[in-house]
Amino acid sequence: MARALITGVTGQDGAYLAALLLSKGYEVYGLLHRHGGSEAVEERLRRLGCTGSVQMVDGNLIDLSSLIRLLGKVQPDEIYNLAAQSFVRMSWDQPLLTTQVTAIGTANMLEALRIAAPGARYFQASSSEMFGKAETPAQNEETRFHPRSPYASAKVFAHCLTVNYRESFGLFACNGIMFNHDSPLRGIEFVLRKITDGAARISLGRATELPMGNLDARRDFGHARDYVRAMWLMLQQEKADDYVIATGRAASIRDLCRIAFAHVGLDYEAHVTIDPRFMRPADVEITIGDATRARTRLGWVPETSLEEMIAEMVEADLAKWRARA
């Protein structure tokens, strides 16, 4: 039985990945940074029916000694490092915390891997935010990074260090450059979930307007369920490499609002307002991924369309608010 360790297991991607690995017969361990009871933070795993099957282990990305002990004890075959401070807007308010968790935390995990489990295969969750102000219409594995936030800068460090450990120590270490991906498990602080939740609340009469920031920013959105499948495929290859994971289709925030509100029979223009509080200090106009390498080498293609994903998210939010009535 293959054994996998997932950091960030209680997040959106971690929960979907845990469900995927369990369906493939893995023994799954989840790194849990305990700060009080774990019941609430395991809600996503509970929704996917995984809480009784994932073995939670204590550890902290900013404590190297805990990671060394953990890897020595678990001896995983595969490690998926998904944990990060991943809310981009917050990274300007908490740049040191973001750097400590997202950048230094990755350095600690790679060092623990080198010392305690050098035979394990390692996946690092990189981000399309690293491209930032990109110079090409579509970004692939060769596109130059131009990060535009503390979060993106921390992810560039983690990405480059993963490459360095692969080349320096011969570790099987891969970066997955993940473009935006969402699902009903996404946190409310992320833009698409904010939109689908707002559309649901307004359609049920619980609100009248949805304040938003820049509606013209364009992003490449996919479903998290598809993206964790790509993570797994990367670690099944003969040779470690880095891969862009994206749909190749960009949609504006305005498009997302239109699709979500149309699903509940509303015109978004009657309810969406612009609030300067939600503007980023330095925004990225467009990101769109070229996942040719993933298609040709991994055989990976996204299976859920943008419209299908938004409909799934709106329906989940409608069910949530109706249950609270």
Helices and strands as residue ranges (DSSP letters): E 3-7, H 12-23, E 27-32, G 40-42, H 43-47, E 55-58, H 64-74, E 78-81, H 88-93, H 95-98, I 99-104, H 105-116, E 121-127, G 128-130, H 150-169, E 172-178, E 181-182, H 191-203, E 210-212, E 218-220, E 222-223, H 224-234, E 243-245, E 250-252, H 253-263, G 268-270, E 272-274, G 276-278, H 292-293, I 294-298, H 306-324
